Amino acid sequence: MRVYLFAVVLLTATSGAQAAVQDLPNFVAYPEGFASAGQPNAAQYVEIAEAGYDRVIYLAYNDSPQIKGSNDRDAHAAGLDYIHVAVRFDEPRYTDFAAFAALMQMSDQHTLVHCQVNYRASAFSFLYRVIYEDVAVADAKQAVDAVWQPNETWQAFMRATLEKHGKSMDCAGCDWRSDGTKD
């Protein structure tokens, strides 16, 4: 009876943590076992750990006005590994993506990738899924579409990155308009 009660309490706590993580700005969970989101606050790092994530990869600058606490300290206090790859929003570089991809490949840790609003993180996740997880472009694009329509800078970056890996971002039914509209 005690074991059963413990299991119910544990499942309830985990379910609550999963729900809390889904409240992160623009949260997207990917079938490949990682997720992306916008900026968590200090308390949400605890919820991220309780939801079963092992590490956080942060893809923006530390001096952004949207930062809600101290990313590295908050993540470590929650028991999470924390990795920072500074990516300029107005000038993403292939070397930034290559560093991110290497981090993703070096461990099978359950990972939350985040930036300020999940624009950089969703774009890097799209690229990683298509290049390294062999997810169809149309399927990976649906996750990006749930967050934003990449602007011309990001579309050019995504296209060039895919081409470096012998892939194309063209797909039937994909709409890459950068005017902010969605179908």
C-alpha positions in Angstrom: 0.0 0.0 0.0 2.8 2.4 0.8 4.6 1.7 -2.4 1.4 2.4 -4.4 0.8 5.6 -2.5 4.4 6.7 -3.2 4.0 5.9 -6.9 0.8 7.9 -7.1 2.5 10.9 -5.4 5.5 10.6 -7.7 3.3 10.4 -10.8 1.2 13.4 -9.6 4.4 15.5 -9.0 5.8 14.5 -12.4 2.5 15.3 -14.2 2.4 18.7 -12.4 6.0 19.4 -13.4 5.3 18.4 -17.1 2.3 20.8 -17.1 4.4 23.6 -15.6 7.1 23.1 -18.2 4.5 23.4 -20.9 3.7 26.8 -19.5 7.2 28.1 -20.6 6.9 30.7 -23.3 6.4 29.1 -26.7 7.2 25.6 -25.3 7.5 22.9 -28.0 8.3 19.2 -27.2 9.9 17.2 -30.0 9.4 13.5 -30.4 13.1 13.0 -30.4 13.2 13.6 -26.7 14.2 17.3 -26.3 12.2 20.5 -26.2 12.6 24.2 -26.9 11.1 27.3 -25.3 11.5 30.9 -24.5 13.1 32.3 -21.4 12.3 30.5 -18.1 12.2 32.4 -14.8 14.2 31.2 -11.8 11.4 29.0 -10.3 10.8 27.4 -13.7 14.3 25.9 -13.7 13.2 23.7 -10.7 10.1 22.7 -12.7 12.3 21.9 -15.7 14.4 19.5 -13.6 11.3 18.0 -12.0 9.9 17.3 -15.4 12.9 15.1 -16.2 15.2 17.4 -18.1 18.9 17.0 -17.3 20.4 20.0 -19.1 19.6 23.4 -20.6 21.2 24.9 -23.6 20.8 28.7 -23.8 21.1 30.3 -27.3 21.1 34.1 -26.6 23.2 36.7 -24.9 23.3 37.0 -21.1 22.7 40.7 -21.1 19.3 40.5 -22.7 16.6 42.6 -20.8 14.3 39.5 -20.9 16.5 37.5 -18.6 14.6 36.7 -15.4 17.3 35.8 -12.9 20.7 34.3 -13.4 20.3 31.5 -16.0 23.5 29.6 -15.1 23.1 29.8 -11.3 19.3 29.1 -11.4 19.9 26.0 -13.6 22.7 24.7 -11.5 20.7 25.3 -8.3 17.9 23.1 -9.8 20.5 20.4 -10.5 20.6 21.0 -14.3 23.7 21.1 -16.5 23.8 24.5 -18.2 25.5 25.3 -21.5 25.6 28.7 -23.1 26.0 29.3 -26.9 25.7 33.0 -27.6 23.8 33.5 -30.8 23.2 36.9 -32.3 19.6 37.2 -33.4 20.5 39.5 -36.3 23.5 37.4 -37.4 23.3 33.7 -36.7 26.4 31.9 -37.7 27.0 28.3 -38.9 29.7 27.9 -36.1 26.9 28.6 -33.5 24.8 25.9 -35.0 27.8 23.5 -35.3 28.6 24.0 -31.6 24.9 23.4 -30.6 24.7 20.2 -32.8 28.0 18.9 -31.2 26.5 19.5 -27.7 23.3 17.7 -28.7 25.2 14.7 -30.1 27.7 14.3 -27.2 25.0 13.3 -24.8 21.6 11.6 -24.6 20.6 13.9 -21.8 17.0 15.1 -21.9 17.6 18.7 -23.0 15.6 22.0 -23.0 16.9 24.4 -25.6 15.9 28.0 -25.0 16.5 31.6 -25.9 14.4 34.7 -25.3 11.1 33.7 -27.1 12.1 30.4 -28.8 12.9 31.9 -32.2 16.6 30.9 -32.2 15.9 27.7 -30.3 13.1 26.6 -32.6 15.3 27.4 -35.7 18.3 25.4 -34.3 15.9 22.6 -33.2 14.5 22.5 -36.8 17.9 22.3 -38.3 19.1 19.6 -35.8 16.0 17.5 -36.3 16.2 17.7 -40.1 20.0 17.2 -40.4 20.7 14.7 -37.5 17.4 13.1 -36.8 16.2 12.7 -40.4 12.9 14.4 -39.6 11.1 15.5 -42.8 11.3 19.2 -43.4 7.5 19.5 -43.5 7.2 17.9 -40.1 10.0 19.9 -38.5 8.6 23.1 -40.0 5.3 22.5 -38.2 7.1 23.0 -34.9 8.7 26.2 -36.1 5.3 27.4 -37.4 3.8 27.0 -33.9 6.3 29.6 -32.7 7.1 32.0 -35.5 7.6 32.6 -39.2 11.4 33.0 -39.6 12.5 36.3 -41.1 14.7 36.7 -44.2 17.9 36.5 -42.1 16.9 33.3 -40.4 15.5 31.7 -43.6 18.8 32.4 -45.4 20.7 31.0 -42.4 18.5 27.9 -42.3 18.7 27.3 -46.0 22.6 27.7 -46.1 23.0 25.4 -43.1 20.8 22.7 -44.7 22.7 23.0 -47.9 26.0 22.5 -46.1 24.6 19.1 -45.1 23.2 18.2 -48.5 19.6 19.0 -47.5 17.0 21.4 -48.8 14.3 23.3 -46.9 11.9 23.1 -49.8 9.0 20.8 -49.2 5.4 20.3 -50.5 3.0 22.5 -48.6 5.7 24.5 -46.8 5.2 28.2 -46.7 8.3 30.2 -45.9 6.8 33.7 -46.2 8.6 36.1 -43.9 5.9 38.8 -43.8 4.6 37.5 -40.4 1.5 36.0 -41.8 0.4 32.5 -41.4 -2.1 30.4 -43.3 
